[in-house]
Amino acid sequence: MRSLFIALASLSLLAACAATPEPKAEMKPAAKAEEKVATPAKVPQCYSGDAGKFFNAGEKAIVSGVAVTCVATADGKNASWVGVKK
């Protein structure tokens, strides 16, 4: 008797899942061109643990008592600290 009840419950659950319609294309919200936000261009940055923040390429800072400048690498995607020339 118990197995019959479990079988009927399983069949009714499967029938209920099969009866739900799939979402149609017109039901999905369309993305509007006005809502798209342009992401700003990524500026190469260097991190200073002493200051606890990032510096943009071209900015100067003092890291561990040494004057340095954040300089962009050749590919322009990253930056690194370079000692300031006197």
C-alpha positions, 0 to 999 in steps of 0.5 A: 500500500505504501509503495502504491502511494509513493508511485502515485505521488511520483507520477503526479509530481512528474505530470505537474512538472511536464505541464508547466510551459517553457518561457517564450522569447516574447516573455523575456525582457528585452535589453534596451540600448539606452540602459547599457553603461559604457565601462571606463577604460582601465588605467594601469595602476600600482599598489602601495602597501605603505599607503594601502591604496592604488596609484594611477600610472604617472603618480609619485609616491614614497614606498619604504622610504624610497621615492618612486613613480608608477610607470605603465609597462610597454603593453599598457595593460599593467604598471610597476614602480620605478625609482625616481631619477634625480 
